[in-house]
Every structure is written in structure tokens, then in C-alpha cells.
């Protein structure tokens, strides 16, 4: 099971607010697909996942503030050897 972690979306970001889930448990996720929207102190950012599989469980609800690096969802990865979905940011590729 891969963990989808709250990404760091800016150099000084320590936490983010989960604005919306774009996927729900049971949904198939492809590499690079938008899975959630996160609010930072500067902008709302669409967040991609790089581990293909099936979204198993949401660990944080919409409106929750979560520390960077904390798990916010579990994904049953196609490649179970995948340790974590540690994405780098929004659709623009920013980290």
C-alpha cells in the first residue's frame, strides 16, 4: 500500500489545507493524474500522484490542515513495491 503524502508546494511551506479531493475511494488513478487540490498561503494548487493504482482510503477530510509529509490517502499501487507517492506539486511541475 502506497501512502499519498501532503506535498511541499513552496520553500517555506510547513502545512497545507486540503481544499478538495478529485478522486474518491475505489477510483482508479493513473500516473500524473490530479488527485486533490491543496491551499497554500499563496495559492490553490492541483496535486498530481505518480503512483498508479486504486485509491483505497482518504486519511484527511476536505478542509483539514495537514503538515507537509504526513499521509493524506492510501493507494493500492499497481507496483506494490512503491513505498510512497511523494509528488512534487501542481500541474506546472513546481516543487
PyMOL commands that place a pseudoatom at each C-alpha (Angstrom):
pseudoatom trace, name=CA, resn=UNK, resi=1, chain=A, elem=C, hetatm=0, pos=[0.000, 0.000, 0.000]
pseudoatom trace, name=CA, resn=UNK, resi=2, chain=A, elem=C, hetatm=0, pos=[1.467, 3.373, -1.010]
pseudoatom trace, name=CA, resn=UNK, resi=3, chain=A, elem=C, hetatm=0, pos=[0.975, 6.488, 1.062]
pseudoatom trace, name=CA, resn=UNK, resi=4, chain=A, elem=C, hetatm=0, pos=[-0.046, 9.708, -0.660]
pseudoatom trace, name=CA, resn=UNK, resi=5, chain=A, elem=C, hetatm=0, pos=[1.682, 12.442, 1.322]
pseudoatom trace, name=CA, resn=UNK, resi=6, chain=A, elem=C, hetatm=0, pos=[0.889, 16.126, 1.781]
pseudoatom trace, name=CA, resn=UNK, resi=7, chain=A, elem=C, hetatm=0, pos=[3.346, 17.625, -0.709]
pseudoatom trace, name=CA, resn=UNK, resi=8, chain=A, elem=C, hetatm=0, pos=[5.648, 20.558, -0.153]
pseudoatom trace, name=CA, resn=UNK, resi=9, chain=A, elem=C, hetatm=0, pos=[4.495, 23.194, -2.627]
pseudoatom trace, name=CA, resn=UNK, resi=10, chain=A, elem=C, hetatm=0, pos=[6.800, 26.034, -1.628]
pseudoatom trace, name=CA, resn=UNK, resi=11, chain=A, elem=C, hetatm=0, pos=[10.171, 26.567, 0.016]
pseudoatom trace, name=CA, resn=UNK, resi=12, chain=A, elem=C, hetatm=0, pos=[8.713, 27.727, 3.333]
pseudoatom trace, name=CA, resn=UNK, resi=13, chain=A, elem=C, hetatm=0, pos=[5.563, 25.583, 3.333]
pseudoatom trace, name=CA, resn=UNK, resi=14, chain=A, elem=C, hetatm=0, pos=[5.071, 23.558, 6.529]
pseudoatom trace, name=CA, resn=UNK, resi=15, chain=A, elem=C, hetatm=0, pos=[1.385, 22.665, 6.149]
pseudoatom trace, name=CA, resn=UNK, resi=16, chain=A, elem=C, hetatm=0, pos=[-1.403, 22.792, 3.606]
pseudoatom trace, name=CA, resn=UNK, resi=17, chain=A, elem=C, hetatm=0, pos=[-5.176, 22.884, 3.687]
pseudoatom trace, name=CA, resn=UNK, resi=18, chain=A, elem=C, hetatm=0, pos=[-6.890, 20.120, 1.740]
pseudoatom trace, name=CA, resn=UNK, resi=19, chain=A, elem=C, hetatm=0, pos=[-9.461, 22.036, -0.308]
pseudoatom trace, name=CA, resn=UNK, resi=20, chain=A, elem=C, hetatm=0, pos=[-10.947, 19.185, -2.351]
pseudoatom trace, name=CA, resn=UNK, resi=21, chain=A, elem=C, hetatm=0, pos=[-10.470, 15.566, -3.308]
pseudoatom trace, name=CA, resn=UNK, resi=22, chain=A, elem=C, hetatm=0, pos=[-10.703, 14.977, -7.067]
pseudoatom trace, name=CA, resn=UNK, resi=23, chain=A, elem=C, hetatm=0, pos=[-10.805, 11.196, -6.562]
pseudoatom trace, name=CA, resn=UNK, resi=24, chain=A, elem=C, hetatm=0, pos=[-12.763, 9.022, -4.134]
pseudoatom trace, name=CA, resn=UNK, resi=25, chain=A, elem=C, hetatm=0, pos=[-12.065, 5.582, -2.624]
pseudoatom trace, name=CA, resn=UNK, resi=26, chain=A, elem=C, hetatm=0, pos=[-12.366, 2.898, -5.280]
pseudoatom trace, name=CA, resn=UNK, resi=27, chain=A, elem=C, hetatm=0, pos=[-11.368, 5.262, -8.114]
pseudoatom trace, name=CA, resn=UNK, resi=28, chain=A, elem=C, hetatm=0, pos=[-8.565, 4.295, -10.461]
pseudoatom trace, name=CA, resn=UNK, resi=29, chain=A, elem=C, hetatm=0, pos=[-5.614, 6.732, -10.508]
pseudoatom trace, name=CA, resn=UNK, resi=30, chain=A, elem=C, hetatm=0, pos=[-3.207, 6.986, -13.424]
pseudoatom trace, name=CA, resn=UNK, resi=31, chain=A, elem=C, hetatm=0, pos=[0.309, 8.385, -13.239]
pseudoatom trace, name=CA, resn=UNK, resi=32, chain=A, elem=C, hetatm=0, pos=[0.242, 12.201, -13.296]
pseudoatom trace, name=CA, resn=UNK, resi=33, chain=A, elem=C, hetatm=0, pos=[-3.494, 12.451, -12.659]
pseudoatom trace, name=CA, resn=UNK, resi=34, chain=A, elem=C, hetatm=0, pos=[-4.858, 15.198, -10.394]
pseudoatom trace, name=CA, resn=UNK, resi=35, chain=A, elem=C, hetatm=0, pos=[-5.936, 13.637, -7.099]
pseudoatom trace, name=CA, resn=UNK, resi=36, chain=A, elem=C, hetatm=0, pos=[-6.511, 16.669, -4.843]
pseudoatom trace, name=CA, resn=UNK, resi=37, chain=A, elem=C, hetatm=0, pos=[-6.438, 20.435, -4.515]
pseudoatom trace, name=CA, resn=UNK, resi=38, chain=A, elem=C, hetatm=0, pos=[-4.349, 21.981, -1.729]
pseudoatom trace, name=CA, resn=UNK, resi=39, chain=A, elem=C, hetatm=0, pos=[-4.407, 25.566, -0.462]
pseudoatom trace, name=CA, resn=UNK, resi=40, chain=A, elem=C, hetatm=0, pos=[-1.101, 27.182, 0.466]
pseudoatom trace, name=CA, resn=UNK, resi=41, chain=A, elem=C, hetatm=0, pos=[-0.576, 30.669, 1.835]
pseudoatom trace, name=CA, resn=UNK, resi=42, chain=A, elem=C, hetatm=0, pos=[-0.114, 31.854, -1.757]
pseudoatom trace, name=CA, resn=UNK, resi=43, chain=A, elem=C, hetatm=0, pos=[-2.443, 29.828, -3.997]
pseudoatom trace, name=CA, resn=UNK, resi=44, chain=A, elem=C, hetatm=0, pos=[-4.634, 26.777, -4.501]
pseudoatom trace, name=CA, resn=UNK, resi=45, chain=A, elem=C, hetatm=0, pos=[-2.638, 24.062, -6.268]
pseudoatom trace, name=CA, resn=UNK, resi=46, chain=A, elem=C, hetatm=0, pos=[-3.790, 20.933, -8.090]
pseudoatom trace, name=CA, resn=UNK, resi=47, chain=A, elem=C, hetatm=0, pos=[-1.759, 17.977, -6.853]
pseudoatom trace, name=CA, resn=UNK, resi=48, chain=A, elem=C, hetatm=0, pos=[-0.748, 15.008, -9.002]
pseudoatom trace, name=CA, resn=UNK, resi=49, chain=A, elem=C, hetatm=0, pos=[0.085, 11.475, -7.960]
pseudoatom trace, name=CA, resn=UNK, resi=50, chain=A, elem=C, hetatm=0, pos=[2.857, 9.479, -9.609]
pseudoatom trace, name=CA, resn=UNK, resi=51, chain=A, elem=C, hetatm=0, pos=[1.868, 6.045, -8.318]
pseudoatom trace, name=CA, resn=UNK, resi=52, chain=A, elem=C, hetatm=0, pos=[-0.768, 4.377, -10.499]
pseudoatom trace, name=CA, resn=UNK, resi=53, chain=A, elem=C, hetatm=0, pos=[-3.323, 2.233, -8.722]
pseudoatom trace, name=CA, resn=UNK, resi=54, chain=A, elem=C, hetatm=0, pos=[-6.628, 2.422, -6.867]
pseudoatom trace, name=CA, resn=UNK, resi=55, chain=A, elem=C, hetatm=0, pos=[-7.430, 4.976, -4.172]
pseudoatom trace, name=CA, resn=UNK, resi=56, chain=A, elem=C, hetatm=0, pos=[-8.144, 2.829, -1.122]
pseudoatom trace, name=CA, resn=UNK, resi=57, chain=A, elem=C, hetatm=0, pos=[-8.736, 5.279, 1.730]
pseudoatom trace, name=CA, resn=UNK, resi=58, chain=A, elem=C, hetatm=0, pos=[-8.790, 9.016, 2.432]
pseudoatom trace, name=CA, resn=UNK, resi=59, chain=A, elem=C, hetatm=0, pos=[-6.920, 9.855, 5.649]
pseudoatom trace, name=CA, resn=UNK, resi=60, chain=A, elem=C, hetatm=0, pos=[-7.705, 13.590, 5.698]
pseudoatom trace, name=CA, resn=UNK, resi=61, chain=A, elem=C, hetatm=0, pos=[-11.006, 15.273, 5.032]
pseudoatom trace, name=CA, resn=UNK, resi=62, chain=A, elem=C, hetatm=0, pos=[-11.680, 18.329, 2.914]
pseudoatom trace, name=CA, resn=UNK, resi=63, chain=A, elem=C, hetatm=0, pos=[-10.972, 21.433, 4.960]
pseudoatom trace, name=CA, resn=UNK, resi=64, chain=A, elem=C, hetatm=0, pos=[-8.280, 19.691, 7.035]
pseudoatom trace, name=CA, resn=UNK, resi=65, chain=A, elem=C, hetatm=0, pos=[-4.923, 21.345, 7.603]
pseudoatom trace, name=CA, resn=UNK, resi=66, chain=A, elem=C, hetatm=0, pos=[-2.143, 18.772, 7.329]
pseudoatom trace, name=CA, resn=UNK, resi=67, chain=A, elem=C, hetatm=0, pos=[1.601, 19.004, 7.952]
pseudoatom trace, name=CA, resn=UNK, resi=68, chain=A, elem=C, hetatm=0, pos=[3.849, 18.505, 4.924]
pseudoatom trace, name=CA, resn=UNK, resi=69, chain=A, elem=C, hetatm=0, pos=[4.954, 14.887, 4.609]
pseudoatom trace, name=CA, resn=UNK, resi=70, chain=A, elem=C, hetatm=0, pos=[2.003, 13.431, 6.514]
pseudoatom trace, name=CA, resn=UNK, resi=71, chain=A, elem=C, hetatm=0, pos=[-0.091, 10.762, 4.776]
pseudoatom trace, name=CA, resn=UNK, resi=72, chain=A, elem=C, hetatm=0, pos=[-3.444, 12.006, 3.470]
pseudoatom trace, name=CA, resn=UNK, resi=73, chain=A, elem=C, hetatm=0, pos=[-4.528, 8.919, 1.498]
pseudoatom trace, name=CA, resn=UNK, resi=74, chain=A, elem=C, hetatm=0, pos=[-3.666, 5.275, 0.839]
pseudoatom trace, name=CA, resn=UNK, resi=75, chain=A, elem=C, hetatm=0, pos=[-3.281, 3.908, -2.670]
pseudoatom trace, name=CA, resn=UNK, resi=76, chain=A, elem=C, hetatm=0, pos=[-3.186, 0.258, -3.655]
pseudoatom trace, name=CA, resn=UNK, resi=77, chain=A, elem=C, hetatm=0, pos=[-0.368, 0.680, -6.131]
pseudoatom trace, name=CA, resn=UNK, resi=78, chain=A, elem=C, hetatm=0, pos=[-0.073, -1.320, -9.339]
pseudoatom trace, name=CA, resn=UNK, resi=79, chain=A, elem=C, hetatm=0, pos=[3.519, -1.923, -8.276]
pseudoatom trace, name=CA, resn=UNK, resi=80, chain=A, elem=C, hetatm=0, pos=[3.251, -2.862, -4.603]
pseudoatom trace, name=CA, resn=UNK, resi=81, chain=A, elem=C, hetatm=0, pos=[6.980, -2.215, -4.267]
pseudoatom trace, name=CA, resn=UNK, resi=82, chain=A, elem=C, hetatm=0, pos=[6.190, 1.520, -4.409]
pseudoatom trace, name=CA, resn=UNK, resi=83, chain=A, elem=C, hetatm=0, pos=[6.879, 2.905, -0.956]
pseudoatom trace, name=CA, resn=UNK, resi=84, chain=A, elem=C, hetatm=0, pos=[5.204, 6.292, -1.190]
pseudoatom trace, name=CA, resn=UNK, resi=85, chain=A, elem=C, hetatm=0, pos=[3.572, 8.738, -3.519]
pseudoatom trace, name=CA, resn=UNK, resi=86, chain=A, elem=C, hetatm=0, pos=[5.874, 11.665, -2.846]
pseudoatom trace, name=CA, resn=UNK, resi=87, chain=A, elem=C, hetatm=0, pos=[4.761, 14.051, -5.522]
pseudoatom trace, name=CA, resn=UNK, resi=88, chain=A, elem=C, hetatm=0, pos=[6.401, 17.375, -6.156]
pseudoatom trace, name=CA, resn=UNK, resi=89, chain=A, elem=C, hetatm=0, pos=[3.495, 19.684, -6.696]
pseudoatom trace, name=CA, resn=UNK, resi=90, chain=A, elem=C, hetatm=0, pos=[0.969, 21.033, -9.071]
pseudoatom trace, name=CA, resn=UNK, resi=91, chain=A, elem=C, hetatm=0, pos=[0.391, 20.576, -12.745]
pseudoatom trace, name=CA, resn=UNK, resi=92, chain=A, elem=C, hetatm=0, pos=[3.089, 23.097, -13.597]
pseudoatom trace, name=CA, resn=UNK, resi=93, chain=A, elem=C, hetatm=0, pos=[5.760, 20.778, -12.163]
pseudoatom trace, name=CA, resn=UNK, resi=94, chain=A, elem=C, hetatm=0, pos=[6.738, 23.236, -9.413]
pseudoatom trace, name=CA, resn=UNK, resi=95, chain=A, elem=C, hetatm=0, pos=[8.212, 21.837, -6.227]
for i in range(1, 95): cmd.bond("trace and resi %d" % i, "trace and resi %d" % (i + 1))
show_as sticks, trace
zoom trace
